[in-house]
Amino acid sequence: MARGFDVSRWNTITDHAALAASGVTFGWAKISDGIPGRNVGPWHVAPLRNVGIKMGGYHFARTHTAPEVQVSAFIRELDTYNALDLPPVLDLEGAAEHGFTVDTTQGRAAAKNFGVEFLQGLAAAGFRPALYMNEYFATQLKPWEWGVPRLLLWVANYSRRPQVPHTVWQRSQTGRLPGVSGDIDLNESSTNFWEDPMAWRVARSLLKLRDQINARYPNRNKASDGTIGDADHQNRNSDHNPWYGPGIVTAMDITHDPAKGVDIDRLTDELQASRDSRIKYVIANNLIMSGAGGPSPWVWRRYAGPNPHTQHFHLSVVAAPACDDTRPWNLPSLTGGGGSAPGGGDDMTPEQDRMLRHVFNVLQRFKPSVEGGKDGAYDTGEYVRALYRELVEPKPAVGNPNYKTNVLGFARNADHYGYRNLQEQAGHLAAINKLAEAVANNSNVTPEELKAAVAEAIRENVVKVDVTVTGQEEQA
């Protein structure tokens, strides 16, 4: 049986050695509060650790600020005061000022949502999360059903052992111990729970980016956010698994929520423009882009994985010490400025890149035909593949075979690079028109569908194309 205690500013310890000699082995100190500085007692940590007592920290939660704000402040205090021997604790209870309630459906939902987000923030930072509440709160909220991996529960009941799942029991708030002046909270556990460390953590560079996004867009949707992989990820090779170093997850997903400012097209374009050396690859909207160490660095390519990543973007960072580099990410949406990270470049603007994304997405509509035509009636696959090649595959430029471009790249970059080659452009456009006619005349894709798709894909601000469909009177 392990015996312990918890302390705040209200407790006075007069003899730390005498307290340690009494047989207590662990303790938590209140080191942060949702109202900054309210009744904290972080000064207890160092002298108690010096006499051999395992010390951790707890945070008293309040309802008036967001959980991500409070958990970030808590983690900073854990590091500042080295309160890292025990799992860090979220103290979730009622209070006269900005306290929680579990007596209404709305109150229970708010308490649960706050708790889950706060605890997941601790887990993402590499801690085994812990939660303190009294038994009444526990029976109403059932935190063991929240799905927080390896959650440690610390439950208070001053008349009997709690009848709900728990690892630590707070059995008294009027205890007495040698070396302590006045009452002190007493706790006990049947195990040395601190010997069961967290098995994984998220790369710190990813947490830095998430903190920046949360600070810039505090009301954003987080429904598709993710770090550690689920069972499906665990059964395959994925950066969402804690595979690097001492169990480090090197991937993160951020939810697409343009209404609240988080536009994954814009953010991933800015990641591309940053040329940040921490990037391994990025996936969004059926496209993938590798960083400096991958294939075709900094170029968007078609992504054929089972998840199109339209609800969120995926960022993997390198499996190297740089994954823990906590420099701020230099993205204009987050910093309010421009520029690039070291090693950056000005290959293309985000607006140009978004246009190429749009073209790729439109071309996805022809995917069924690539398999042999609708209902297998015609072998239209080769026509569509050829159209795709003319649109996106690089070809040597006229007069300069070492410079390769495609019709989209040419149109997007003509002004940017000052490269003008009308003969090359005309050749590409003639080929596209010819292929468009072939597709329309040799499949059951209607001329209207084809013309609309090509017109939408190319658009006038990329390159103007007149598509004439043979045998039809309409033109686009």
For each residue, the residues with C-beta under 8 A, 3 or more apart:
1: 188 189 190
2: 25 26 188 189 190 191 192 193
3: 23 24 25 186 187 188
4: 24 25 26 27 28 168 186 187 188 189
5: 24 27 175 177 180 184 185 186 187
6: 27 28 29 30 58 170 184 185 187
7: 11 13 27 28 29 30 41 44 184 185
8: 11 29 30 39 40 41
9: 30 39 40 41
10: 39 41
11: 7 8 41 44 180 182 184
12: 180 181 182
13: 7 16 19 44 47 48 179 180 181
14: 179 180 181
15: 18 19 178 179
16: 13 19 20 47 48 50 51 179
17: 20 21 51 179
18: 15 21 22 178 179
19: 13 15 16 22 24 48 51 53 177 178 179 180
20: 16 17 24 48 51 52 53
21: 17 18 178
22: 18 19 177 178 179
23: 3
24: 3 4 5 19 20 27 53 177
25: 2 3 4 53 54 192
26: 2 4 53 54 55 56 85 86 187 189 194
27: 4 5 6 7 24 44 48 53 54 55 56
28: 4 6 7 55 56 57 58 86 89
29: 6 7 8 41 42 44 45 48 55 56 57 58 81 83
30: 6 7 8 9 33 39 40 41 42 57 58 59 60 91
31: 40 41 42 45 57 58 59 74 77 78 81 83
32: 36 40 57 59 60 70 73 74 77
33: 30 36 37 38 39 40 59 60 62
34: 38 59 60 61 62 63 64 65 70 98
35: 38 62 97 98
36: 32 33 73
37: 33 40
38: 33 34 35 60
39: 8 9 10 30 33 60
40: 8 9 30 31 32 33 37
41: 7 8 9 10 11 29 30 31 44
42: 29 30 31 45 57 77 80 81 83
43: 46 47
44: 7 11 13 27 29 41 47 48 55
45: 29 31 42 48 49 55 57 81 82 83
46: 43 49 50 81 82
47: 13 16 43 44 50 51
48: 13 16 19 20 27 29 44 45 51 53 55
49: 45 46 52 53 54 55 82 85
50: 16 46 47
51: 16 17 19 20 47 48
52: 20 49
53: 19 20 24 25 26 27 48 49
54: 25 26 27 49 85 86 194
55: 26 27 28 29 44 45 48 49 83 85 86
56: 26 27 28 29 83 84 85 86 87 88 89 130 194
57: 28 29 30 31 32 42 45 74 77 78 81 83 88 89
58: 6 28 29 30 31 88 89 90 91 132
59: 30 31 32 33 34 70 71 73 74 77 88 89 90 91 118
60: 30 32 33 34 38 39 91 93 95
61: 34 67 70 90 91 92 100 114 115 118
62: 33 34 35 65 70 95 97 98 99
63: 34 98 99 100 110 114
64: 34 98
65: 34 62 69 70
66: 69 70 214 218
67: 61 70 71 114 115 117 118 121
68: 71 72 117 118 121 211 214 218
69: 65 66 72 73 218
70: 32 34 59 61 62 65 66 67 73 74 118
71: 59 67 68 74 75 117 118 121 122
72: 68 69 75 76 121 211
73: 32 36 59 69 70 76 77
74: 31 32 57 59 70 71 77 78 88 122
75: 71 72 78 79 88 121 122 125
76: 72 73 79 80
77: 31 32 42 57 59 73 74 80 81 83
78: 31 57 74 75 81 82 83 84 88 127
79: 75 76 82 84
80: 42 76 77
81: 29 31 42 45 46 57 77 78
82: 45 46 49 78 79
83: 29 31 42 45 55 56 57 77 78 86 88
84: 56 78 79
85: 26 49 54 55 56 194
86: 26 28 54 55 56 83 89 130 193 194
87: 56 127 128 129 130 152 193 194 198
88: 56 57 58 59 74 75 78 83 122 127 129 130
89: 28 56 57 58 59 86 130 131 132 154
90: 58 59 61 115 118 119 122 129 130 131 132
91: 30 58 59 60 61 132 133
92: 61 100 111 114 115 131 132 133 137 141
93: 60 99 100 132 133 134 137
94: 99 100 101 137
95: 60 62 98 99 100
96: 99
97: 35 62
98: 34 35 62 63 64 95
99: 62 63 93 94 95 96
100: 61 63 92 93 94 95 107 110 111 114 137
101: 94 104 107 111
102: 107 108 111 136 137 140 141
103: 107 140
104: 101 107 108
105: 108 109
106: 109 110
107: 100 101 102 103 104 110 111
108: 102 104 105 111 112 140 141
109: 105 106 112 113
110: 63 100 106 107 113 114
111: 92 100 101 102 107 108 114 115 137 141
112: 108 109 115 116 141 143 146
113: 109 110 116 117
114: 61 63 67 92 100 110 111 117 118
115: 61 67 90 92 111 112 118 119 131 141 143 146
116: 112 113 119 120 146 147 148
117: 67 68 71 113 114 120 121 222
118: 59 61 67 68 70 71 90 114 115 121 122
119: 90 115 116 122 123 129 131 146 148 151
120: 116 117 123 124 129 148
121: 67 68 71 72 75 117 118 124 125
122: 71 74 75 88 90 118 119 125 127 129
123: 119 120 126 127 128 129 148 149 150 198 228
124: 120 121 201 202 207 210 227 228
125: 75 121 122 201 202 207
126: 123 198 200 201 202
127: 78 87 88 122 123 198 201
128: 87 123 150 152 196 197 198
129: 87 88 90 119 120 122 123 148 150 151 152
130: 56 86 87 88 89 90 151 152 153 154 168
131: 89 90 92 115 119 143 151 152 153 154
132: 58 89 90 91 92 93 154 155 156 170
133: 91 92 93 137 138 141 143 154 155 156
134: 93 137 138 155 156 157
135: 138 139 155 156 157 162 163 164
136: 102 139 140
137: 92 93 94 100 102 111 133 134 140 141
138: 133 134 135 141 142 143 153 155 162 164 166
139: 135 136 142 164
140: 102 103 108 136 137
141: 92 102 108 111 112 115 133 137 138
142: 138 139 145 146
143: 112 115 131 133 138 146 148 151 153
144: 151 153 164 165
145: 142
146: 112 115 116 119 142 143 151
147: 116
148: 116 119 120 123 129 143 151
149: 123 228
150: 123 128 129 196 198 199
151: 119 129 130 131 143 144 146 148
152: 87 128 129 130 131 167 168 193
153: 130 131 138 143 144 164 165 166 167 168
154: 89 130 131 132 133 166 167 168 169 170 187
155: 132 133 134 135 138 162 164 166 168 169 170
156: 132 133 134 135 162 169 170 173
157: 134 135 160 161 162 169 170 171
158: 170 171 172 173
159:
160: 157 163
161: 157 169 171
162: 135 138 155 156 157 166 169
163: 135 160
164: 135 138 139 144 153 155
165: 144 153
166: 138 153 154 155 162 169
167: 152 153 154 189 191 193
168: 4 130 152 153 154 155 187 188 189 193
169: 154 155 156 157 161 162 166 187 188 189
170: 6 132 154 155 156 157 158 173 185 186 187
171: 157 158 161 186 187 188
172: 158 175 185 186
173: 156 158 170 183 185
174: 183
175: 5 172 183 184 185 186
176: 180 183 184
177: 5 19 22 24 180 184 186
178: 15 18 19 21 22
179: 13 14 15 16 17 18 19 22
180: 5 11 12 13 14 19 176 177 184
181: 12 13 14
182: 11 12
183: 173 174 175 176
184: 5 6 7 11 175 176 177 180
185: 5 6 7 170 172 173 175
186: 3 4 5 170 171 172 175 177
187: 3 4 5 6 26 154 168 169 170 171
188: 1 2 3 4 168 169 171
189: 1 2 4 26 167 168 169 192 193
190: 1 2
191: 2 167 196
192: 2 25 189 195
193: 2 86 87 152 167 168 189 196
194: 26 54 56 85 86 87
195: 192
196: 128 150 191 193
197: 128
198: 87 123 126 127 128 150 201 247
199: 150 242 247
200: 126 228 242 247 248 249
201: 124 125 126 127 198 242 247 248 249
202: 124 125 126 206 207 227 228 248 249 252
203: 206 207 244 248 249 250 317 323 324
204: 207 208 323 324 325 326
205: 208 209 278 317 322 323 324 325 326 327 329
206: 202 203 209 210 227 249 250 251 252 315 317 323
207: 124 125 202 203 204 210 211 326
208: 204 205 211 212 326 327 328 329
209: 205 206 212 213 252 254 315 329
210: 124 206 207 213 214 225 252 254
211: 68 72 207 208 214 215
212: 208 209 215 216 328 329 331 334
213: 209 210 216 217 220 254 262 267 334
214: 66 68 210 211 217 218 220
215: 211 212 218
216: 212 213 261 333 334
217: 213 214 220 257 260 261 262
218: 66 68 69 214 215
219: 260
220: 213 214 217 255 257 260 261 262
221: 224 255 257 260 262
222: 117 225 255
223: 255 311
224: 221 253 254 255 256 311 312
225: 210 222 252 253 254 255 312
226: 229 240 252 253 312
227: 124 202 206 240 249 251 252 253
228: 123 124 149 200 202 240 241 242 249
229: 226 232 233 234 238 240 241 249 251
230: 233 234
231: 234 235
232: 229 235 236
233: 229 230 236 238 240 241
234: 229 230 231 238 241
235: 231 232
236: 232 233
237: 241
238: 229 233 234 241 251
239: 243 249 250 251 280 316 319
240: 226 227 228 229 233 249 251
241: 228 229 233 234 237 238 249
242: 199 200 201 228 247 248 249
243: 239 248 250 319
244: 203 248 250 319 323
245: 248 319
246:
247: 198 199 200 201 242
248: 200 201 202 203 242 243 244 245 323 324
249: 200 201 202 203 206 227 228 229 239 240 241 242 252
250: 203 206 239 243 244 280 316 317 318 319 323
251: 206 227 229 238 239 240 314 315 316 317
252: 202 206 209 210 225 226 227 249 314 315
253: 224 225 226 227 309 312 313 314 315
254: 209 210 213 224 225 262 264 267 312 313 315
255: 220 221 222 223 224 225 262 311 312
256: 224 262 263 264 310 311 312 313
257: 217 220 221 260 261 262
258: 261 262 263
259:
260: 217 219 220 221 257
261: 216 217 220 257 258 333
262: 213 217 220 221 254 255 256 257 258 267
263: 256 258 266 267
264: 254 256 267 268 284 285 312 313
265: 268 269 284 285 354 357
266: 263 269 270 333 350 354
267: 213 254 262 263 264 270 271 313 331 333
268: 264 265 271 272 282 284 289 313
269: 265 266 272 273 350 353 354
270: 266 267 273 274 331 332 333 350
271: 267 268 274 276 279 282 315 329 331
272: 268 269 275 282 289 298 300 350 353
273: 269 270 340 344 345 346 347 348 349 350
274: 270 271 279 329 330 331 340 341 344
275: 272 292 298 340 341 343 344 345
276: 271 279 291 329 330 341 343 344
277: 291 292 318 322 341 342 343
278: 205 291 317 318 322 323 325
279: 271 274 276 282 291 292 315 316 317 318
280: 239 250 290 291 293 294 316 317 318 319
281: 288 289 290 291 294 316
282: 268 271 272 279 288 289 313 314 315 316
283: 287 288 289 303 305 309 313 314
284: 264 265 268 287 309 310 312 313 314
285: 264 265 308 309 310 357 361
286: 302 303 308 309 310 360 361 364
287: 283 284 300 301 302 303 357 360
288: 281 282 283 300 301 302 303 305
289: 268 272 281 282 283 298 299 300 301
290: 280 281 293 294 295 296 297 298 299
291: 276 277 278 279 280 281 294 297 298 318
292: 275 277 279 297 298 343
293: 280 290 297 318
294: 280 281 290 291 297
295: 290 301
296: 290 299 301
297: 290 291 292 293 294
298: 272 275 289 290 291 292 345 347
299: 289 290 296
300: 272 287 288 289 353 356 357 360
301: 287 288 289 295 296
302: 286 287 288 360
303: 283 286 287 288 308 309
304:
305: 283 288 308 309
306:
307:
308: 285 286 303 305
309: 253 283 284 285 286 303 305 312 313 314
310: 256 284 285 286
311: 223 224 255 256
312: 224 225 226 253 254 255 256 264 284 309
313: 253 254 256 264 267 268 282 283 284 309
314: 251 252 253 282 283 284 309
315: 206 209 251 252 253 254 271 279 282
316: 239 250 251 279 280 281 282
317: 203 205 206 250 251 278 279 280 322 323
318: 250 277 278 279 280 291 293 322 323
319: 239 243 244 245 250 280 323
320: 323
321: 324 325
322: 205 277 278 317 318 325
323: 203 204 205 206 244 248 250 278 317 318 319 320
324: 203 204 205 248 321
325: 204 205 278 321 322
326: 204 205 207 208
327: 205 208 341
328: 208 212 334 335
329: 205 208 209 212 271 274 276 334 341
330: 274 276 335 339 340 341 344
331: 212 267 270 271 274 334 335
332: 270 335 336 337 338 339
333: 216 261 266 267 270
334: 212 213 216 328 329 331
335: 328 330 331 332
336: 332
337: 332
338: 332
339: 330 332 344
340: 273 274 275 330 343 344 345 346
341: 274 275 276 277 327 329 330 344
342: 277
343: 275 276 277 292 340
344: 273 274 275 276 330 339 340 341
345: 273 275 298 340
346: 273 340
347: 273 298
348: 273 352 353 412 413 416
349: 273 352 353 416
350: 266 269 270 272 273 353 354
351: 354 355
352: 348 349 355 356 412 413 416
353: 269 272 300 348 349 350 356 357
354: 265 266 269 350 351 357 358
355: 351 352 358 359 408 412 459 461 462
356: 300 352 353 359 360 408 412
357: 265 285 287 300 353 354 360 361
358: 354 355 361 362 456 457 459
359: 355 356 362 363 391 392 408 457 458 462
360: 286 287 300 302 356 357 363 364 392
361: 285 286 357 358 364
362: 358 359 365 453 456 457
363: 359 360 366 388 391 392 457
364: 286 360 361 367
365: 362 453
366: 363 369 370 384 387 388 445 453
367: 364 370 371
368: 371 373 374
369: 366 372 373 374 380 381 383 384 439 443 445
370: 366 367 381 384 385
371: 367 368 381
372: 369 376 379 380 381
373: 368 369 376 377 378 379 380 381 443 444
374: 368 369 377 443 444 445
375: 444
376: 372 373
377: 373 374 443 444
378: 373 442 443 444
379: 372 373 382
380: 369 372 373 383 384 439 442 443 445
381: 369 370 371 372 373 384 385
382: 379 385 386
383: 369 380 386 387 435 438 439 442 443
384: 366 369 370 380 381 387 388 439
385: 370 381 382 388 389
386: 382 383 389 390 435
387: 366 383 384 390 391 432 435 436 439
388: 363 366 384 385 391 392 393
389: 385 386 392 393
390: 386 387 393 406 407 428 431 432 435
391: 359 363 387 388 406 407 408 432 457
392: 359 360 363 388 389 406 408
393: 388 389 390 406
394: 404 405 406 409
395: 404 405 406 428
396: 400 401 402 403 404
397: 400 401 403 404 405 419 421 424
398: 421 423 424 427
399: 421
400: 396 397 403
401: 396 397
402: 396
403: 396 397 400 419
404: 394 395 396 397
405: 394 395 397 409 410 413 419 424
406: 390 391 392 393 394 395 409 410 428
407: 390 391 410 411 425 428 429 432 463
408: 355 356 359 391 392 411 412 462 463
409: 394 405 406 412 413
410: 405 406 407 413 414 419 421 424 425 428 463
411: 407 408 414 425 462 463
412: 348 352 355 356 408 409 416 462
413: 348 352 405 409 410 416 417 419
414: 410 411 417 418 419 420
415: 418
416: 348 349 352 412 413
417: 413 414
418: 414 415
419: 397 403 405 410 413 414
420: 414
421: 397 398 399 410 424 425
422: 425 426
423: 398 426 427
424: 397 398 405 410 421 427 428
425: 407 410 411 421 422 428 429 463
426: 422 423 429 430
427: 398 423 424 430 431
428: 390 395 406 407 410 424 425 431 432
429: 407 425 426 432 433 463 465
430: 426 427 433 434
431: 390 427 428 434 435
432: 387 390 391 407 428 429 435 436 454 465 467
433: 429 430 436 437 465 466 467 468
434: 430 431 437 438
435: 383 386 387 390 431 432 438 439
436: 387 432 433 439 440 450 451 454 467 469
437: 433 434 440 441 468 469 470
438: 383 434 435 441 442
439: 369 380 383 384 387 435 436 442 443 445 450
440: 436 437 443 445 446 447 450 469 470 472
441: 437 438 469 470 471
442: 378 380 383 438 439
443: 369 373 374 377 378 380 383 439 440
444: 373 374 375 377 378
445: 366 369 374 380 439 440 449 450
446: 440 449 450
447: 440 450 451 469 472 474
448: 451 452 474
449: 445 446 452 453
450: 436 439 440 445 446 447 453 454 467 469
451: 436 447 448 454 455 467 469 474 476
452: 448 449 455 456 476
453: 362 365 366 449 450 456 457
454: 432 436 450 451 457 458 465 467 476
455: 451 452 458 459 465 467 476
456: 358 362 452 453 459
457: 358 359 362 363 391 453 454
458: 359 454 455 462 463 464 465
459: 355 358 455 456 462
460: 464
461: 355
462: 355 359 408 411 412 458 459
463: 407 408 410 411 425 429 458
464: 458 460
465: 429 432 433 454 455 458
466: 433 475 476
467: 432 433 436 450 451 454 455 475 476
468: 433 437 475
469: 436 437 440 441 447 450 451 472 474 475 476
470: 437 440 441
471: 441
472: 440 447 469
473:
474: 447 448 451 469
475: 466 467 468 469
476: 451 452 454 455 466 467 469
